[in-house]
Amino acid sequence: MSNYSLSVHGAGKEIGRSSFVLNAEDERILLDYGVKFTPEDTEYPLPITEKLDAMVLSHAHFDHSGFVPALSKTNPTSIYTTLPTLELSKMLWQDSLKIADKEGETPIYSQAHIDATIKNTIGMNYNKPIDITPKARLEFVDAGHILGSAMVKLDLKEKTFVYTGDYMASPIRLHNGADIKGLGKIDYLMMESTYGNRTHPDREQTIQAFIGKIRETLDRGGHAIIAAFAIGRTQEILDILFEHGVDAPVFIDGMSRQATEVYDKFPLYNKKPKVVRRMLEQLNFVRHPGIRKQTLKEPSVIVTTAGMLEGGPVMFYLDKLHDDERSTLLITGYQVKGTKGRTLLETGKIELDTKTVEPKMEIQRFDFSAHSGHDDLLKTVQTLSPEHVLLIHGDVLISGEFASELKGLGFKVSNPGVGETVRL
């Protein structure tokens, strides 16, 4: 009997700090190593005390990649990821050092650790399996979530284990949707459950409402401030603006320009490389904080970070415009509990640098999620029909509810919390 188990070091019955160790016989493979930001503190994965044989990174978002450079000082090992994920992760790691320096904090790792991590990383393409340990063969399959995002397929000696990472089964504007069928027959499925209790609204209807709200804001002389994640969401929003057009200048502020440059560098990983090139050639990038005031001289559209209002350039615009009834804040991403974005949606109030305000500007949230909704999650399990499903990366109530549903359909399901180990 094979001796396989999975230890959850983060993102068990929670969202954030994804970190899992697959114990396969006498080999240990780390899957993702992220951090979780809360209003009070930053949460890290539980310590990994045993020596690792390999590390696999599913995609670049910080709740999956943010702690990877710390491995080089605590548990150095070979790291495997896709080429775009490596490029985007480098960008985020460097930015975390800048933020720590700006805020006078001690960074969680140094430039030397980032350099060592890059040196230890092997960049891969989709559908090109390689042996990463004597007993494990790794293949990346397109996850459809952001540029370079991958579902992780590990062929072990006797079983096949798949970790979805964050994945989007349905096609979205720049990505074709996860290649579920490309996974083939599998035994174990570790799957995100972020939206295990609901299905997303129709995307085209969301787009029409989104564009309508922007035009309505501009017609009354206001500014449309779009809070969006730099990687993935911003590029989708820009594609929508290109297709539908708005009669006002469009500005891009924050890390989005760098992220869009990475999209441009890897044209085979998104389905609209010509549009991405147009973004870089035609859009107004706010390259310096001093330019920000100029964006507010006439009605405008400003796409800016941070997506959950936890900092970044969006705070400048909120400070300037929160009392402007003509303007609108359009929130386009998932708002983690406790973040300023979630608090604003729930209470109508937001904490700015020096005060808490109740904005007079209009606040609207639009569901542009790049995570699979309930129906696609269910279809994935039914299509792959694994012998054991492990639900991770989901709120404790939502993942528990979805686990019960799957059990009712006859599937063997585990819904482990942080610190738990599941025998496979």
WOZI-V320118 format. One record per backbone hydrogen bond with DSSP energy under -0.5 kcal/mol. CO is the residue of the C=O (numbers start at 1). NH is the residue of the N-H. E is the energy in kcal/mol with one decimal. If there is no record, write none. Layout:
co=CO nh=NH e=E
co=CO nh=NH e=E
This chain:
co=2 nh=4 e=-0.8
co=3 nh=25 e=-2.6
co=4 nh=424 e=-2.6
co=5 nh=23 e=-3.0
co=6 nh=422 e=-2.9
co=7 nh=9 e=-0.7
co=7 nh=21 e=-2.6
co=8 nh=419 e=-3.1
co=9 nh=46 e=-2.6
co=10 nh=19 e=-1.2
co=11 nh=13 e=-0.6
co=11 nh=393 e=-3.1
co=12 nh=418 e=-1.0
co=13 nh=396 e=-0.7
co=14 nh=394 e=-0.8
co=16 nh=11 e=-0.5
co=18 nh=34 e=-2.3
co=19 nh=9 e=-2.6
co=19 nh=10 e=-1.3
co=20 nh=22 e=-0.6
co=20 nh=31 e=-3.5
co=21 nh=7 e=-2.8
co=21 nh=23 e=-0.7
co=22 nh=24 e=-0.8
co=22 nh=29 e=-2.4
co=23 nh=5 e=-2.1
co=23 nh=25 e=-0.6
co=24 nh=27 e=-2.4
co=27 nh=24 e=-2.7
co=28 nh=30 e=-0.5
co=28 nh=53 e=-3.0
co=28 nh=54 e=-1.2
co=29 nh=22 e=-3.1
co=30 nh=32 e=-0.6
co=30 nh=56 e=-3.3
co=31 nh=20 e=-1.5
co=32 nh=20 e=-0.5
co=33 nh=67 e=-2.5
co=33 nh=68 e=-0.5
co=34 nh=45 e=-0.5
co=35 nh=17 e=-1.3
co=36 nh=43 e=-3.6
co=41 nh=38 e=-2.8
co=43 nh=36 e=-2.6
co=47 nh=49 e=-0.7
co=54 nh=30 e=-2.5
co=55 nh=80 e=-2.6
co=56 nh=32 e=-2.7
co=56 nh=58 e=-0.5
co=58 nh=150 e=-2.0
co=61 nh=64 e=-2.5
co=61 nh=65 e=-2.0
co=62 nh=35 e=-1.5
co=62 nh=66 e=-2.1
co=63 nh=18 e=-2.4
co=64 nh=33 e=-3.1
co=65 nh=68 e=-1.8
co=67 nh=70 e=-1.3
co=67 nh=71 e=-0.5
co=68 nh=71 e=-1.9
co=69 nh=72 e=-1.0
co=70 nh=73 e=-1.3
co=70 nh=74 e=-1.3
co=71 nh=75 e=-2.8
co=78 nh=55 e=-2.2
co=79 nh=122 e=-3.4
co=80 nh=57 e=-2.6
co=81 nh=124 e=-2.6
co=82 nh=86 e=-2.0
co=83 nh=87 e=-1.9
co=84 nh=88 e=-2.7
co=85 nh=89 e=-2.7
co=86 nh=90 e=-2.3
co=87 nh=91 e=-1.5
co=88 nh=92 e=-1.9
co=89 nh=93 e=-3.0
co=90 nh=94 e=-2.6
co=91 nh=95 e=-1.9
co=92 nh=96 e=-2.1
co=93 nh=97 e=-1.4
co=94 nh=98 e=-1.8
co=95 nh=99 e=-2.6
co=96 nh=100 e=-2.1
co=97 nh=101 e=-2.3
co=98 nh=102 e=-2.6
co=99 nh=103 e=-2.2
co=100 nh=105 e=-2.9
co=101 nh=104 e=-1.0
co=105 nh=107 e=-0.6
co=110 nh=114 e=-1.9
co=111 nh=115 e=-2.8
co=112 nh=116 e=-2.3
co=113 nh=117 e=-2.2
co=114 nh=118 e=-2.5
co=115 nh=119 e=-2.1
co=116 nh=120 e=-1.7
co=117 nh=121 e=-0.5
co=118 nh=121 e=-1.0
co=120 nh=79 e=-2.2
co=121 nh=123 e=-0.6
co=122 nh=81 e=-1.8
co=124 nh=83 e=-1.6
co=125 nh=128 e=-0.8
co=130 nh=138 e=-3.1
co=133 nh=136 e=-0.8
co=136 nh=132 e=-2.4
co=136 nh=133 e=-1.5
co=137 nh=155 e=-2.9
co=138 nh=130 e=-2.4
co=139 nh=153 e=-2.6
co=140 nh=127 e=-3.4
co=141 nh=151 e=-3.6
co=142 nh=179 e=-2.4
co=143 nh=168 e=-2.6
co=143 nh=178 e=-0.5
co=146 nh=149 e=-2.1
co=149 nh=143 e=-2.0
co=151 nh=141 e=-2.2
co=151 nh=153 e=-0.6
co=152 nh=154 e=-0.6
co=152 nh=163 e=-2.5
co=153 nh=139 e=-2.3
co=153 nh=155 e=-0.6
co=154 nh=156 e=-0.9
co=154 nh=161 e=-2.6
co=155 nh=137 e=-2.1
co=159 nh=156 e=-2.8
co=160 nh=187 e=-2.2
co=160 nh=188 e=-2.5
co=161 nh=154 e=-3.3
co=162 nh=164 e=-0.5
co=162 nh=190 e=-3.4
co=163 nh=152 e=-3.2
co=165 nh=192 e=-0.7
co=167 nh=169 e=-0.5
co=167 nh=372 e=-2.1
co=168 nh=178 e=-2.5
co=172 nh=175 e=-0.6
co=174 nh=271 e=-2.2
co=175 nh=172 e=-2.1
co=178 nh=180 e=-1.7
co=179 nh=182 e=-0.5
co=180 nh=183 e=-1.8
co=181 nh=184 e=-1.2
co=187 nh=387 e=-1.7
co=187 nh=388 e=-1.4
co=188 nh=162 e=-2.5
co=189 nh=191 e=-0.7
co=189 nh=390 e=-3.2
co=190 nh=164 e=-2.5
co=191 nh=392 e=-2.3
co=193 nh=196 e=-1.8
co=195 nh=198 e=-1.2
co=198 nh=374 e=-2.6
co=202 nh=206 e=-2.0
co=203 nh=207 e=-2.4
co=204 nh=208 e=-2.2
co=205 nh=209 e=-2.2
co=206 nh=210 e=-2.4
co=207 nh=211 e=-2.8
co=208 nh=212 e=-2.2
co=209 nh=213 e=-2.2
co=210 nh=214 e=-1.9
co=211 nh=215 e=-2.6
co=212 nh=216 e=-2.3
co=213 nh=217 e=-2.1
co=214 nh=218 e=-2.4
co=215 nh=219 e=-2.5
co=216 nh=220 e=-1.2
co=217 nh=222 e=-2.6
co=218 nh=221 e=-1.8
co=223 nh=225 e=-0.8
co=223 nh=328 e=-2.3
co=224 nh=226 e=-0.7
co=224 nh=302 e=-2.8
co=225 nh=227 e=-0.7
co=225 nh=330 e=-3.2
co=226 nh=228 e=-0.6
co=226 nh=304 e=-2.9
co=227 nh=332 e=-1.6
co=229 nh=234 e=-1.9
co=230 nh=232 e=-0.7
co=231 nh=233 e=-1.2
co=232 nh=236 e=-1.8
co=233 nh=237 e=-2.6
co=234 nh=238 e=-2.6
co=235 nh=239 e=-2.0
co=236 nh=240 e=-2.0
co=237 nh=241 e=-2.3
co=238 nh=242 e=-2.5
co=239 nh=243 e=-2.2
co=240 nh=244 e=-2.6
co=241 nh=245 e=-2.4
co=246 nh=248 e=-1.6
co=249 nh=301 e=-2.5
co=250 nh=284 e=-1.4
co=251 nh=303 e=-2.9
co=252 nh=286 e=-3.1
co=253 nh=305 e=-0.7
co=254 nh=257 e=-0.8
co=255 nh=259 e=-2.0
co=256 nh=260 e=-2.7
co=257 nh=261 e=-2.0
co=258 nh=262 e=-1.6
co=259 nh=263 e=-2.0
co=260 nh=264 e=-2.1
co=261 nh=265 e=-1.7
co=262 nh=266 e=-1.3
co=264 nh=267 e=-0.5
co=266 nh=269 e=-1.9
co=267 nh=270 e=-1.0
co=272 nh=276 e=-2.1
co=273 nh=277 e=-2.0
co=274 nh=278 e=-1.8
co=275 nh=279 e=-2.1
co=276 nh=280 e=-1.6
co=277 nh=281 e=-1.7
co=278 nh=282 e=-2.8
co=279 nh=283 e=-1.7
co=283 nh=285 e=-0.9
co=284 nh=252 e=-2.6
co=285 nh=287 e=-1.3
co=286 nh=254 e=-0.5
co=288 nh=291 e=-2.3
co=289 nh=292 e=-1.4
co=291 nh=294 e=-1.1
co=291 nh=295 e=-0.9
co=292 nh=295 e=-1.0
co=293 nh=296 e=-1.3
co=294 nh=297 e=-1.4
co=299 nh=249 e=-0.6
co=300 nh=224 e=-2.6
co=301 nh=251 e=-3.1
co=301 nh=303 e=-0.5
co=302 nh=226 e=-3.3
co=302 nh=304 e=-0.6
co=303 nh=253 e=-2.7
co=304 nh=228 e=-2.4
co=305 nh=314 e=-2.5
co=306 nh=309 e=-1.4
co=308 nh=341 e=-2.1
co=312 nh=315 e=-1.7
co=313 nh=316 e=-1.2
co=313 nh=317 e=-1.3
co=314 nh=318 e=-2.2
co=315 nh=319 e=-2.2
co=316 nh=320 e=-1.9
co=317 nh=321 e=-2.3
co=318 nh=322 e=-1.9
co=321 nh=324 e=-2.5
co=322 nh=360 e=-3.3
co=322 nh=361 e=-1.7
co=323 nh=325 e=-0.9
co=324 nh=327 e=-1.2
co=327 nh=362 e=-2.4
co=328 nh=225 e=-2.9
co=328 nh=330 e=-0.6
co=329 nh=331 e=-0.7
co=329 nh=364 e=-2.6
co=330 nh=227 e=-2.1
co=331 nh=366 e=-3.0
co=332 nh=368 e=-0.8
co=334 nh=336 e=-0.7
co=336 nh=339 e=-2.2
co=339 nh=343 e=-2.6
co=340 nh=344 e=-2.4
co=341 nh=345 e=-2.0
co=342 nh=346 e=-2.1
co=343 nh=347 e=-2.8
co=343 nh=348 e=-0.5
co=343 nh=349 e=-0.6
co=344 nh=348 e=-2.1
co=350 nh=352 e=-0.7
co=350 nh=357 e=-2.8
co=355 nh=352 e=-3.3
co=357 nh=350 e=-2.5
co=357 nh=359 e=-0.7
co=362 nh=329 e=-3.3
co=364 nh=331 e=-3.1
co=366 nh=368 e=-1.2
co=372 nh=195 e=-0.5
co=373 nh=377 e=-2.4
co=374 nh=378 e=-2.6
co=375 nh=379 e=-2.3
co=376 nh=380 e=-2.3
co=377 nh=381 e=-1.9
co=378 nh=382 e=-2.3
co=379 nh=383 e=-2.6
co=380 nh=384 e=-2.6
co=381 nh=385 e=-2.6
co=384 nh=186 e=-0.6
co=388 nh=189 e=-2.4
co=389 nh=391 e=-0.5
co=389 nh=414 e=-2.7
co=390 nh=191 e=-2.6
co=390 nh=392 e=-0.5
co=392 nh=193 e=-1.3
co=393 nh=193 e=-1.0
co=395 nh=399 e=-3.2
co=396 nh=400 e=-1.4
co=397 nh=401 e=-2.3
co=398 nh=402 e=-2.3
co=399 nh=403 e=-2.3
co=400 nh=404 e=-2.0
co=401 nh=405 e=-1.8
co=402 nh=406 e=-2.4
co=403 nh=407 e=-2.4
co=404 nh=408 e=-2.0
co=405 nh=409 e=-0.8
co=406 nh=409 e=-0.7
co=406 nh=411 e=-2.1
co=407 nh=410 e=-1.7
co=411 nh=413 e=-0.6
co=412 nh=389 e=-2.9
co=414 nh=391 e=-2.8
co=417 nh=420 e=-1.9
co=420 nh=8 e=-2.7
co=422 nh=6 e=-2.4
